[in-house]
Amino acid sequence: MKCYCVVNFREPLQEMDQPTPTPQGTQVLLKVRAAGVCHSDIHLWEGGYDLGQGRTLSLKDRGVSLPLTMGHETVGAVVAAGPDAQGLATDRNYLVYPWIGCGKCASCAAGMENHCTAPACLGVHRAGGYADHIVVPHPRYLIDIGGLDPAQIAPYACSGLTTYSALKKIGAEVYREHPVVIFGAGGLGLMSLTLIKALGGAGAIVVDIDPAKRQAALDAGALAALDAGALAAIDGAAPDAAQQIVKAAGGKPVQAAIDLVGAPATTSLAFDFLTKGGKLIIVGLFGGGSTWPIALIPMKALSIIGSYVGNLAELKELMELVRAGKVPPMPVHRHALAEADSVLASLREGKVVGRAVLTVD
């Protein structure tokens, strides 16, 4: 089979030919139909995460080995299955849940495989969807998408699931009554807007530095799209930045924010504008170190919550909304599998509006 792999960190992806696997036991072999290119793939390509103060989390030291076939947003059609894999049809397309755990720990037993400390995630620890075939370890990780468009559905495995899980952590009692502030109007930001609408939310104020992405956010229904540069949210917040965001929220206290960037400046600004009892959900992995005044965390009764993708049950809930037609489609740009490296480069350069998806004929 053909795949596009990270052979050395920070170097172009390389096309490789590998034997097409024969599924064993409960394994399922799928012909890839679509594979989303996600911002998390950039961190995988770089080989680590910035922890601030000169520290880096090395993926090599965390069990990620090369060559690596990335791609954790995958839709495929079943072509073969091991003798213990049951209940699948070869003429159907399936969305793959990639956040697979060890299957033995307390987190896995509780249905929270995304919290497993010994993960085996597809596209991270195991070969993913930047290929013409992918092996999934068990049928339970496959969700039938019926006649839905594979390229439109693939991003739900990460960007959709991640934002859906973040909104659940905020809680319907908050996002249905109060606008949410969203840092970042890339693929996850636009997905957040569509899900807030689908869930009957009060809307969102989006903050981004890119005018094209701010316009895309407005087109997707954002209540306002603020310029991060004007707020000086990259190089240190302007004195009235928090007031500008509160004003955009109608002058009412801001109860919740989703930070899809995850940088010191964005988390610091969110800390400033959130009201007492507010929630900050941090999703982005830009990195760095926080500078929060610790005494103000209990004084403001803030909840600062890290949110890592989502669990299988949440993905199934999300797909029920999608099948019911409640989630508006978001902009998807289709590219041939052979363009994997150039698409990843465009994403690194901030040139992708919406989601980029690799498709396989």
VEXPAGU-172116 format. One line per 8 residues: number of its first residue (from 1); for each residue x, y, z of N, C-alpha, C, O. Coordinates in steps of 0.02 Angstrom, whole numbers, plus 50000, padded with zeros to 5 digits. Layout:
N
NUM> X,Y,Z,X,Y,Z,X,Y,Z,X,Y,Z  ...
This chain:
361
1> 50042,49941,50000,50000,50000,50000,50044,50062,50000,50102,50059,50020  50016,50118,49977,50053,50180,49974,50035,50223,50035,49977,50228,50054  50086,50253,50066,50075,50296,50123,50125,50353,50122,50177,50349,50090  50108,50406,50158,50151,50466,50162,50170,50475,50234,50128,50485,50278  50235,50473,50247,50261,50463,50315,50310,50517,50337,50345,50546,50296  50310,50531,50403,50364,50569,50434,50421,50519,50444,50417,50473,50484  50475,50530,50406,50534,50487,50412,50585,50518,50459,50619,50484,50497  50590,50585,50456,50630,50624,50503,50590,50685,50523,50559,50717,50481
9> 50589,50701,50587,50551,50759,50610,50574,50822,50574,50634,50832,50562  50526,50864,50557,50537,50929,50525,50564,50923,50453,50590,50971,50426  50558,50864,50424,50577,50856,50354,50515,50836,50313,50467,50811,50342  50516,50848,50247,50457,50833,50206,50434,50761,50215,50474,50715,50224  50367,50752,50211,50340,50684,50212,50366,50646,50151,50375,50674,50098  50377,50582,50161,50402,50540,50106,50351,50488,50086,50319,50457,50129  50343,50479,50022,50300,50425,49996,50336,50358,50007,50394,50350,49989  50299,50310,50035,50328,50244,50047,50279,50191,50023,50218,50201,50025
17> 50305,50136,50000,50265,50077,49982,50277,50024,50034,50333,50002,50046  50223,50003,50066,50227,49951,50117,50177,49896,50101,50129,49908,50065  50189,49835,50125,50141,49781,50113,50073,49798,50142,50068,49823,50198  50020,49785,50105,49953,49795,50132,49940,49743,50186,49945,49683,50173  49923,49764,50246,49916,49717,50301,49858,49667,50290,49808,49683,50258  49866,49609,50318,49812,49560,50321,49783,49562,50392,49819,49545,50439  49720,49581,50400,49692,49588,50468,49690,49522,50505,49674,49470,50477  49706,49525,50569,49706,49466,50613,49655,49477,50669,49640,49534,50687
25> 49630,49423,50697,49586,49428,50756,49528,49475,50744,49487,49463,50699  49524,49528,50784,49469,49577,50778,49486,49635,50732,49447,49682,50726  49544,49633,50701,49565,49689,50659,49522,49696,50597,49493,49648,50572  49518,49759,50573,49480,49774,50512,49525,49815,50466,49556,49863,50487  49528,49795,50403,49565,49833,50352,49517,49874,50311,49468,49848,50284  49530,49939,50307,49488,49984,50269,49527,50016,50211,49586,50032,50218  49492,50026,50157,49518,50068,50103,49502,50140,50121,49444,50157,50130  49553,50181,50127,49542,50250,50148,49505,50288,50094,49523,50286,50035
33> 49453,50323,50114,49415,50367,50069,49432,50440,50080,49434,50479,50033  49445,50458,50143,49462,50528,50159,49502,50530,50223,49490,50491,50269  49550,50576,50226,49592,50585,50286,49603,50659,50298,49633,50693,50256  49579,50684,50354,49588,50754,50370,49659,50770,50390,49694,50728,50419  49680,50831,50373,49746,50856,50392,49734,50905,50449,49705,50959,50440  49757,50886,50509,49740,50922,50570,49801,50960,50597,49858,50941,50585  49787,51014,50634,49842,51053,50662,49885,51011,50710,49944,51025,50718  49855,50961,50742,49895,50917,50785,49949,50881,50746,50002,50863,50773
41> 49937,50870,50681,49987,50837,50640,50050,50879,50634,50105,50852,50625  50043,50945,50639,50102,50988,50636,50147,50974,50696,50208,50969,50688  50118,50967,50755,50159,50952,50815,50192,50883,50808,50249,50874,50829  50156,50835,50779,50187,50770,50767,50245,50775,50719,50298,50746,50729  50235,50814,50666,50288,50825,50616,50348,50860,50647,50406,50845,50630  50335,50906,50694,50389,50942,50728,50425,50897,50778,50484,50908,50792  50390,50848,50805,50421,50801,50852,50415,50820,50925,50448,50789,50967  50373,50869,50941,50366,50886,51011,50322,50946,51023,50294,50975,50976
49> 50317,50965,51087,50274,51021,51109,50315,51067,51154,50356,51045,51193  50303,51131,51147,50336,51182,51187,50303,51185,51256,50244,51201,51261  50340,51171,51308,50314,51173,51376,50331,51238,51413,50314,51246,51471  50364,51284,51378,50383,51346,51409,50448,51341,51448,50469,51286,51466  50479,51398,51463,50540,51401,51502,50595,51357,51473,50635,51328,51510  50596,51354,51406,50649,51316,51372,50640,51241,51372,50685,51205,51351  50583,51217,51396,50572,51145,51399,50529,51122,51340,50486,51158,51316  50542,51061,51318,50505,51031,51262,50485,50960,51280,50525,50922,51307
57> 50423,50942,51264,50400,50873,51271,50417,50837,51206,50388,50852,51154  50463,50790,51209,50485,50754,51150,50439,50694,51136,50428,50652,51180  50412,50692,51075,50368,50636,51058,50408,50571,51051,50382,50517,51063  50470,50577,51031,50511,50517,51026,50518,50484,51094,50518,50422,51099  50525,50525,51146,50531,50499,51214,50464,50474,51241,50461,50441,51293  50409,50491,51206,50342,50472,51228,50314,50414,51187,50254,50402,51188  50357,50378,51152,50335,50317,51119,50315,50325,51046,50290,50278,51016  50326,50385,51016,50311,50394,50945,50373,50376,50905,50426,50407,50913
65> 50367,50326,50863,50425,50302,50825,50415,50317,50751,50359,50322,50726  50471,50324,50716,50471,50339,50644,50496,50279,50605,50534,50238,50632  50474,50272,50542,50429,50316,50505,50357,50311,50531,50335,50258,50553  50322,50368,50529,50254,50372,50554,50207,50394,50498,50217,50445,50466  50155,50354,50487,50101,50375,50443,50050,50412,50485,50013,50382,50524  50048,50478,50476,50001,50518,50516,49930,50511,50488,49918,50473,50441  49884,50548,50518,49815,50548,50495,49769,50515,50546,49765,50454,50549  49733,50557,50586,49688,50530,50637,49616,50549,50623,49572,50536,50665
73> 49602,50579,50566,49534,50595,50545,49519,50555,50481,49531,50579,50426  49494,50495,50489,49491,50449,50433,49422,50419,50423,49388,50399,50470  49401,50417,50360,49343,50379,50339,49367,50327,50288,49405,50343,50243  49343,50265,50296,49363,50213,50249,49308,50162,50238,49259,50159,50275  49318,50121,50187,49271,50067,50171,49304,50000,50188,49363,49990,50171  49268,49956,50220,49296,49891,50240,49311,49849,50179,49269,49841,50134  49373,49823,50177,49391,49777,50122,49408,49708,50148,49405,49659,50110  49425,49702,50212,49440,49637,50242,49436,49643,50318,49444,49697,50346
81> 49424,49587,50350,49419,49586,50423,49446,49520,50450,49442,49469,50416  49473,49522,50510,49497,49462,50543,49438,49417,50561,49381,49438,50560  49452,49354,50579,49399,49306,50593,49355,49324,50653,49299,49299,50659  49380,49366,50697,49342,49384,50757,49307,49453,50751,49278,49476,50800  49311,49484,50693,49278,49548,50681,49209,49536,50652,49202,49504,50600  49158,49561,50685,49089,49546,50665,49050,49611,50653,49067,49664,50678  48996,49604,50613,48946,49657,50607,48963,49713,50560,48935,49768,50566  49008,49702,50512,49027,49754,50465,49007,49736,50394,49005,49677,50376
89> 48992,49787,50354,48973,49777,50284,49028,49805,50239,49053,49860,50252  49046,49768,50188,49100,49790,50144,49079,49846,50096,49122,49876,50063  49015,49860,50091,48992,49913,50046,48976,49977,50083,48943,50021,50055  49000,49984,50144,48984,50043,50185,49048,50082,50202,49102,50054,50205  49039,50147,50212,49093,50190,50235,49087,50201,50310,49033,50209,50337  49145,50200,50344,49146,50207,50417,49194,50262,50438,49249,50270,50411  49172,50301,50488,49216,50349,50521,49255,50311,50574,49227,50272,50612  49321,50323,50577,49364,50287,50624,49376,50329,50687,49397,50387,50682
97> 49362,50300,50745,49381,50331,50808,49455,50314,50820,49472,50255,50827  49499,50365,50823,49571,50350,50825,49603,50350,50894,49660,50329,50901  49567,50374,50946,49599,50388,51010,49596,50326,51054,49562,50324,51105  49633,50276,51033,49628,50209,51062,49676,50201,51120,49734,50223,51116  49653,50169,51173,49695,50159,51232,49721,50088,51237,49717,50049,51190  49747,50072,51296,49776,50005,51307,49722,49952,51315,49735,49893,51304  49662,49973,51335,49607,49926,51345,49607,49891,51412,49565,49849,51425  49655,49908,51455,49663,49872,51518,49659,49917,51580,49645,49892,51635
105> 49671,49981,51572,49675,50025,51630,49606,50050,51652,49556,50036,51619  49604,50086,51707,49541,50112,51734,49508,50161,51686,49447,50162,51679  49548,50203,51652,49520,50251,51604,49486,50215,51547,49431,50233,51527  49519,50164,51520,49489,50126,51465,49425,50090,51487,49376,50089,51451  49427,50062,51547,49369,50026,51573,49310,50073,51583,49252,50052,51580  49324,50137,51595,49272,50187,51606,49248,50218,51540,49207,50264,51541  49275,50194,51484,49256,50223,51420,49292,50287,51403,49271,50324,51359  49347,50300,51437,49386,50361,51426,49455,50343,51398,49506,50361,51427
113> 49455,50308,51342,49518,50287,51312,49563,50346,51293,49624,50339,51292  49533,50404,51280,49572,50463,51264,49613,50488,51323,49657,50530,51315  49600,50462,51384,49639,50479,51443,49689,50424,51462,49723,50430,51513  49693,50373,51422,49739,50318,51437,49811,50343,51437,49831,50383,51395  49851,50319,51485,49921,50340,51490,49968,50295,51450,50028,50306,51448  49940,50243,51418,49980,50200,51373,49942,50194,51307,49922,50138,51288  49932,50249,51272,49888,50249,51213,49918,50215,51153,49978,50205,51147  49873,50197,51107,49893,50167,51043,49853,50201,50987,49822,50168,50946
121> 49855,50268,50987,49812,50307,50942,49833,50299,50870,49893,50297,50853  49783,50294,50826,49797,50290,50754,49821,50357,50729,49793,50409,50746  49873,50356,50689,49903,50417,50663,49952,50449,50710,49981,50500,50694  49961,50419,50769,50009,50444,50819,50056,50388,50840,50117,50393,50831  50027,50335,50869,50067,50277,50891,50062,50219,50842,50106,50176,50841  50009,50218,50803,50000,50168,50750,49987,50204,50685,49968,50262,50684  49997,50168,50630,49988,50198,50564,49918,50226,50555,49869,50194,50574  49915,50286,50526,49851,50321,50518,49828,50325,50446,49843,50281,50405
129> 49791,50379,50431,49754,50383,50369,49788,50417,50310,49757,50422,50257  49851,50440,50317,49886,50467,50259,49911,50408,50216,49971,50401,50205  49866,50367,50194,49882,50306,50159,49821,50284,50120,49767,50311,50128  49830,50234,50077,49771,50209,50041,49734,50154,50080,49679,50134,50062  49766,50128,50134,49733,50080,50178,49751,50094,50251,49803,50124,50265  49707,50074,50296,49720,50082,50367,49692,50021,50404,49640,49994,50385  49728,49999,50457,49705,49944,50499,49678,49972,50564,49711,50012,50598  49617,49952,50581,49584,49971,50644,49580,49909,50688,49560,49856,50663
137> 49597,49914,50752,49603,49853,50793,49538,49817,50810,49539,49758,50827  49481,49852,50806,49418,49820,50825,49360,49856,50793,49363,49917,50784  49306,49820,50774,49248,49852,50743,49215,49906,50786,49181,49950,50760  49224,49903,50852,49190,49952,50895,49214,50023,50882,49181,50071,50900  49272,50030,50849,49299,50097,50835,49274,50124,50768,49298,50176,50745  49226,50090,50736,49201,50110,50671,49128,50132,50677,49087,50098,50707  49113,50190,50648,49045,50217,50650,49020,50224,50578,49049,50260,50538  48966,50189,50563,48937,50189,50496,48912,50260,50479,48873,50289,50517
145> 48934,50287,50422,48913,50355,50403,48860,50354,50348,48839,50406,50324  48838,50294,50329,48785,50289,50278,48806,50322,50213,48861,50310,50187  48762,50364,50185,48776,50396,50122,48808,50465,50128,48810,50502,50079  48832,50483,50187,48863,50548,50197,48931,50552,50161,48964,50501,50150  48951,50612,50144,49013,50625,50107,49074,50610,50151,49082,50642,50203  49117,50562,50132,49175,50546,50174,49220,50606,50189,49244,50613,50246  49231,50650,50140,49275,50707,50151,49245,50756,50201,49281,50788,50239  49179,50762,50201,49146,50807,50248,49145,50778,50318,49147,50815,50368
153> 49143,50711,50323,49136,50678,50387,49202,50666,50422,49205,50667,50484  49256,50655,50385,49320,50636,50416,49341,50683,50473,49363,50658,50525  49336,50750,50465,49359,50793,50519,49322,50786,50585,49347,50811,50637  49264,50754,50586,49229,50746,50649,49266,50702,50698,49254,50705,50758  49313,50660,50673,49350,50615,50718,49397,50653,50764,49416,50627,50817  49415,50715,50745,49457,50754,50789,49429,50823,50800,49408,50840,50856  49426,50865,50748,49404,50934,50759,49332,50936,50784,49316,50975,50828  49289,50893,50757,49220,50891,50781,49216,50864,50851,49183,50894,50894
161> 49248,50808,50863,49246,50776,50929,49277,50821,50982,49251,50828,51037  49334,50852,50965,49369,50894,51013,49326,50953,51035,49322,50968,51095  49294,50986,50987,49254,51044,51005,49188,51024,51039,49164,51058,51084  49160,50967,51018,49100,50942,51051,49114,50926,51124,49075,50944,51168  49170,50893,51137,49188,50876,51206,49202,50939,51247,49184,50942,51306  49233,50989,51216,49247,51052,51251,49181,51086,51271,49175,51112,51326  49133,51087,51225,49068,51117,51240,49032,51079,51296,48999,51110,51338  49038,51014,51297,49007,50975,51351,49038,50993,51418,49004,50994,51470
169> 49102,51009,51418,49135,51028,51481,49111,51096,51505,49108,51110,51565  49093,51140,51458,49063,51204,51477,48994,51192,51506,48977,51220,51558  48955,51149,51472,48888,51133,51496,48834,51172,51460,48841,51232,51448  48780,51137,51443,48725,51168,51406,48693,51226,51443,48670,51274,51413  48693,51221,51510,48662,51275,51550,48700,51340,51541,48672,51394,51554  48763,51337,51520,48803,51397,51508,48800,51418,51435,48782,51475,51420  48818,51373,51389,48824,51395,51319,48757,51409,51286,48754,51443,51234  48702,51385,51315,48636,51402,51287,48611,51470,51311,48566,51498,51280
177> 48640,51496,51364,48617,51559,51392,48668,51616,51382,48649,51674,51385  48731,51598,51371,48783,51649,51368,48829,51637,51307,48845,51580,51292  48849,51691,51273,48897,51682,51218,48964,51655,51244,48986,51672,51299  48994,51613,51204,49060,51584,51220,49112,51622,51180,49101,51637,51121  49170,51636,51210,49226,51665,51173,49270,51609,51148,49289,51564,51186  49287,51611,51083,49328,51560,51052,49392,51592,51025,49389,51637,50983  49449,51569,51049,49513,51591,51021,49532,51545,50963,49541,51485,50973  49538,51573,50904,49557,51535,50846,49498,51522,50800,49448,51494,50820
185> 49504,51543,50736,49451,51534,50687,49474,51488,50631,49451,51495,50574  49518,51442,50648,49537,51391,50599,49484,51337,50595,49425,51350,50608  49505,51277,50578,49457,51222,50570,49418,51208,50634,49357,51197,50631  49452,51207,50691,49417,51193,50754,49370,51250,50773,49316,51239,50799  49392,51312,50760,49350,51369,50776,49286,51368,50737,49232,51380,50765  49290,51354,50672,49230,51351,50630,49187,51292,50651,49125,51296,50651  49218,51236,50669,49180,51179,50692,49143,51197,50757,49086,51177,50766  49175,51234,50801,49143,51255,50863,49080,51295,50849,49029,51286,50882
193> 49084,51340,50800,49027,51382,50783,48969,51339,50758,48911,51351,50777  48984,51290,50716,48930,51248,50689,48898,51207,50745,48837,51196,50745  48938,51184,50792,48911,51143,50846,48871,51184,50896,48820,51161,50922  48894,51244,50910,48856,51288,50955,48786,51300,50925,48736,51299,50961  48784,51310,50860,48720,51321,50826,48678,51257,50830,48618,51260,50845  48709,51200,50818,48672,51136,50819,48644,51120,50887,48592,51089,50893  48680,51142,50940,48660,51126,51009,48616,51180,51040,48601,51177,51100  48595,51227,51000,48550,51279,51026,48585,51330,51069,48555,51357,51115
201> 48649,51342,51056,48687,51389,51096,48671,51462,51081,48637,51478,51032  48695,51506,51125,48683,51577,51119,48731,51611,51070,48724,51671,51057  48778,51574,51043,48825,51602,50995,48894,51610,51023,48908,51591,51080  48939,51639,50983,49009,51645,51003,49041,51707,50976,49023,51731,50922  49089,51734,51013,49133,51787,50990,49200,51754,50974,49228,51719,51017  49225,51764,50914,49287,51732,50892,49344,51782,50891,49334,51840,50871  49403,51761,50912,49462,51803,50911,49515,51769,50868,49534,51712,50881  49539,51804,50816,49590,51776,50772,49629,51833,50740,49603,51888,50733
209> 49691,51819,50721,49733,51870,50691,49724,51876,50616,49743,51927,50586  49695,51825,50584,49690,51821,50511,49622,51848,50488,49570,51822,50509  49622,51901,50446,49558,51929,50424,49515,51881,50384,49454,51882,50389  49546,51837,50344,49508,51788,50305,49472,51739,50351,49415,51720,50339  49506,51719,50404,49475,51673,50451,49421,51707,50493,49371,51676,50510  49432,51770,50509,49379,51807,50545,49316,51813,50501,49260,51806,50526  49326,51825,50437,49268,51829,50392,49234,51762,50387,49172,51758,50385  49274,51708,50384,49244,51641,50382,49203,51628,50444,49151,51596,50441
217> 49227,51653,50501,49190,51645,50564,49124,51683,50562,49073,51657,50584  49126,51743,50536,49064,51782,50530,49015,51747,50483,48955,51745,50495  49042,51720,50428,48999,51685,50381,48968,51623,50413,48914,51602,50394  49004,51594,50462,48979,51534,50496,48933,51551,50554,48908,51506,50589  48921,51616,50565,48872,51635,50616,48900,51665,50680,48863,51672,50728  48964,51682,50681,48992,51713,50742,48957,51779,50757,48941,51816,50711  48946,51793,50820,48915,51856,50841,48962,51915,50827,48939,51970,50812  49026,51902,50833,49078,51952,50819,49143,51915,50806,49153,51859,50830
225> 49187,51947,50768,49253,51918,50755,49304,51973,50767,49310,52019,50728  49341,51967,50821,49387,52019,50842,49458,52004,50818,49478,51946,50814  49493,52057,50802,49562,52051,50777,49610,52042,50836,49617,52086,50878  49641,51984,50838,49688,51970,50892,49746,52020,50891,49774,52037,50944  49764,52043,50831,49818,52093,50826,49798,52158,50858,49838,52189,50894  49736,52180,50846,49712,52242,50875,49707,52237,50951,49717,52285,50988  49692,52177,50974,49689,52165,51047,49759,52155,51076,49769,52152,51136  49808,52151,51029,49877,52136,51048,49881,52071,51087,49921,52064,51134
233> 49839,52023,51066,49836,51959,51102,49895,51914,51088,49903,51863,51121  49937,51934,51041,49996,51893,51027,50056,51918,51067,50094,51877,51094  50064,51984,51072,50124,52012,51105,50109,52042,51173,50149,52080,51199  50053,52025,51201,50034,52053,51265,49971,52094,51257,49968,52138,51214  49920,52081,51298,49855,52111,51287,49855,52186,51298,49889,52212,51342  49816,52221,51256,49806,52292,51265,49771,52305,51331,49736,52260,51357  49779,52365,51360,49748,52378,51425,49673,52366,51427,49646,52347,51479  49639,52379,51370,49567,52371,51370,49544,52309,51332,49486,52305,51312
241> 49588,52261,51321,49571,52201,51282,49512,52163,51313,49466,52143,51279  49515,52154,51379,49461,52117,51412,49395,52155,51405,49342,52124,51394  49398,52222,51410,49337,52262,51404,49308,52257,51333,49247,52256,51323  49352,52253,51283,49329,52247,51214,49291,52182,51204,49240,52180,51169  49314,52129,51235,49281,52064,51228,49214,52064,51265,49164,52039,51240  49213,52093,51324,49150,52098,51361,49100,52140,51322,49041,52124,51320  49123,52193,51291,49079,52235,51250,49049,52195,51192,48990,52201,51177  49092,52153,51159,49068,52112,51104,49017,52061,51127,48975,52039,51088
249> 49020,52043,51191,48972,51995,51219,48909,52030,51244,48869,52001,51282  48899,52092,51223,48839,52128,51242,48844,52162,51309,48794,52183,51338  48906,52168,51335,48916,52201,51399,48901,52157,51459,48906,52180,51516  48884,52095,51447,48868,52049,51502,48930,52010,51523,48976,52002,51483  48932,51985,51585,48989,51946,51607,49000,51885,51562,48953,51851,51542  49063,51872,51546,49080,51815,51503,49090,51754,51547,49133,51753,51591  49051,51703,51533,49050,51643,51575,49099,51589,51552,49122,51549,51593  49116,51588,51488,49156,51531,51463,49198,51550,51402,49178,51593,51362
257> 49255,51518,51396,49298,51527,51338,49329,51460,51319,49345,51419,51362  49336,51450,51254,49372,51392,51228,49434,51418,51193,49429,51454,51144  49492,51399,51218,49555,51421,51189,49581,51367,51142,49608,51316,51165  49573,51378,51077,49596,51330,51027,49667,51345,51005,49693,51312,50960  49697,51396,51035,49767,51414,51021,49812,51384,51075,49858,51346,51060  49798,51402,51136,49837,51374,51192,49905,51406,51198,49956,51372,51206  49907,51473,51195,49969,51511,51203,49965,51553,51266,49910,51565,51291  50022,51575,51293,50020,51615,51354,49975,51677,51347,49940,51695,51394
265> 49977,51710,51289,49938,51771,51281,49863,51758,51281,49825,51796,51310  49842,51704,51248,49770,51690,51245,49743,51667,51312,49689,51688,51332  49780,51625,51346,49756,51602,51411,49756,51659,51462,49712,51662,51505  49804,51704,51457,49807,51761,51502,49749,51808,51491,49718,51833,51538  49733,51821,51428,49677,51865,51412,49611,51834,51435,49568,51869,51463  49603,51769,51425,49542,51736,51448,49535,51741,51523,49481,51753,51549  49590,51733,51558,49590,51740,51631,49564,51808,51652,49528,51814,51701  49583,51859,51613,49563,51928,51631,49489,51941,51619,49458,51975,51660
273> 49461,51916,51564,49392,51935,51549,49339,51888,51578,49281,51908,51581  49357,51828,51598,49307,51783,51626,49281,51809,51693,49319,51834,51734  49216,51802,51702,49184,51824,51764,49195,51772,51819,49222,51718,51807  49175,51789,51879,49179,51742,51935,49140,51679,51919,49083,51682,51894  49171,51621,51933,49139,51557,51918,49144,51537,51845,49114,51487,51825  49182,51574,51806,49188,51559,51734,49230,51498,51721,49265,51472,51765  49226,51474,51658,49263,51414,51638,49307,51430,51578,49285,51459,51529  49370,51410,51583,49417,51414,51527,49435,51343,51506,49465,51306,51544
281> 49415,51325,51445,49431,51258,51419,49489,51266,51371,49483,51298,51319  49546,51236,51388,49606,51242,51346,49613,51180,51303,49619,51124,51328  49612,51191,51238,49617,51137,51189,49682,51143,51149,49715,51092,51136  49701,51205,51131,49758,51216,51087,49824,51196,51119,49831,51195,51180  49872,51180,51076,49936,51154,51098,49994,51197,51073,50050,51172,51065  49980,51262,51062,50034,51306,51039,50093,51303,51087,50151,51300,51066  50077,51304,51152,50130,51292,51201,50153,51355,51236,50129,51410,51224  50201,51345,51280,50227,51399,51322,50207,51389,51394,50178,51337,51412
289> 50222,51438,51436,50206,51434,51506,50156,51488,51526,50155,51542,51497  50114,51473,51576,50063,51521,51599,50093,51568,51650,50142,51553,51684  50061,51627,51656,50083,51677,51704,50024,51700,51748,50021,51758,51767  49978,51655,51763,49920,51673,51802,49939,51690,51874,49981,51657,51904  49908,51743,51902,49915,51755,51975,49874,51702,52013,49813,51702,52009  49908,51660,52048,49875,51601,52077,49820,51620,52126,49768,51587,52127  49829,51673,52165,49779,51691,52215,49712,51708,52182,49659,51699,52212  49714,51734,52120,49652,51753,52087,49612,51693,52061,49553,51700,52047
297> 49644,51636,52054,49607,51577,52031,49552,51559,52081,49495,51552,52062  49569,51551,52146,49514,51538,52194,49470,51600,52206,49410,51593,52217  49500,51659,52203,49461,51719,52216,49407,51729,52162,49352,51752,52177  49424,51712,52100,49375,51717,52045,49336,51652,52036,49290,51648,51996  49355,51600,52075,49322,51534,52070,49322,51508,51999,49272,51481,51975  49378,51517,51964,49383,51496,51895,49395,51421,51889,49429,51391,51931  49367,51392,51837,49382,51322,51819,49425,51325,51756,49403,51348,51704  49487,51301,51762,49532,51298,51705,49540,51224,51688,49571,51186,51725
305> 49513,51205,51631,49506,51134,51614,49542,51119,51549,49530,51151,51498  49587,51070,51551,49617,51045,51490,49571,50994,51458,49542,50952,51492  49565,50998,51392,49520,50952,51357,49558,50920,51299,49580,50954,51252  49566,50853,51303,49603,50817,51252,49555,50774,51211,49529,50724,51236  49543,50794,51150,49498,50761,51102,49432,50742,51137,49399,50786,51165  49411,50679,51136,49349,50658,51166,49344,50583,51165,49387,50550,51136  49293,50555,51198,49288,50482,51201,49242,50455,51146,49210,50493,51110  49240,50390,51141,49202,50357,51088,49127,50371,51094,49094,50381,51044
313> 49102,50372,51155,49031,50386,51165,49013,50456,51140,48960,50466,51110  49058,50504,51152,49045,50572,51128,49046,50576,51052,49007,50613,51023  49091,50538,51020,49091,50538,50947,49026,50509,50920,49000,50533,50869  49000,50458,50952,48937,50429,50930,48879,50479,50939,48835,50484,50897  48880,50516,50995,48829,50568,51006,48833,50621,50951,48782,50642,50924  48894,50641,50936,48904,50692,50885,48878,50669,50818,48846,50707,50782  48893,50606,50800,48872,50581,50735,48796,50573,50731,48768,50576,50676  48763,50564,50787,48690,50563,50787,48663,50632,50766,48615,50637,50729
321> 48695,50685,50791,48676,50753,50772,48688,50765,50698,48648,50795,50663  48746,50740,50674,48763,50750,50603,48714,50713,50558,48689,50742,50509  48699,50650,50575,48652,50611,50534,48583,50644,50533,48547,50639,50484  48564,50675,50588,48499,50707,50593,48496,50774,50555,48444,50806,50552  48553,50794,50525,48555,50856,50488,48557,50918,50530,48542,50973,50506  48576,50912,50594,48576,50969,50639,48641,51008,50639,48644,51063,50666  48694,50980,50608,48759,51013,50608,48772,51041,50538,48780,51002,50491  48774,51107,50530,48786,51136,50464,48854,51116,50438,48902,51113,50477
329> 48861,51101,50374,48926,51083,50346,48975,51142,50350,48954,51200,50346  49038,51127,50359,49089,51179,50361,49133,51175,50299,49132,51123,50265  49171,51227,50283,49212,51226,50223,49264,51170,50225,49303,51165,50273  49265,51129,50173,49313,51075,50167,49348,51081,50100,49315,51087,50048  49414,51079,50101,49454,51083,50040,49484,51015,50026,49521,50988,50068  49470,50987,49968,49491,50919,49952,49557,50920,49913,49568,50962,49870  49600,50872,49930,49665,50866,49897,49680,50793,49886,49657,50750,49924  49719,50779,49835,49740,50710,49823,49788,50688,49878,49824,50728,49907
337> 49788,50623,49891,49833,50595,49943,49905,50615,49930,49943,50627,49977  49925,50617,49867,49995,50634,49850,50014,50705,49870,50073,50721,49871  49965,50746,49886,49979,50815,49906,49987,50822,49982,49988,50878,50007  49994,50767,50017,49995,50769,50090,50047,50818,50117,50032,50856,50163  50107,50817,50091,50160,50860,50118,50146,50933,50104,50155,50975,50149  50124,50950,50044,50111,51020,50028,50051,51047,50067,50050,51105,50086  50001,51005,50079,49943,51026,50119,49964,51039,50191,49943,51088,50221  50006,50994,50218,50030,51004,50286,50070,51068,50291,50065,51104,50341
345> 50110,51083,50240,50149,51146,50239,50103,51206,50238,50116,51256,50272  50050,51203,50198,50002,51259,50196,49968,51270,50263,49956,51327,50283  49953,51215,50298,49923,51221,50364,49973,51253,50413,49953,51295,50454  50036,51234,50409,50087,51264,50452,50092,51339,50440,50104,51377,50487  50083,51359,50379,50089,51430,50361,50025,51469,50372,50022,51529,50358  49973,51436,50398,49910,51470,50413,49869,51488,50353,49828,51534,50356  49878,51451,50298,49843,51467,50236,49778,51429,50226,49742,51442,50177  49762,51383,50270,49702,51343,50262,49644,51373,50300,49649,51383,50361
353> 49590,51389,50266,49528,51413,50297,49478,51355,50296,49463,51329,50243  49453,51336,50354,49411,51276,50358,49455,51215,50369,49504,51218,50406  49438,51160,50337,49475,51098,50345,49501,51072,50279,49467,51076,50227  49562,51047,50280,49593,51016,50222,49587,50941,50230,49603,50914,50283  49565,50907,50177,49555,50835,50180,49587,50802,50119,49578,50825,50063  49625,50749,50132,49654,50709,50078,49603,50657,50057,49572,50625,50099  49595,50649,49993,49547,50599,49968,49582,50547,49926,49632,50562,49893  49555,50487,49927,49584,50431,49890,49531,50404,49843,49476,50389,49863
361> 49549,50398,49779,49502,50371,49730,49490,50297,49741,49452,50266,49704
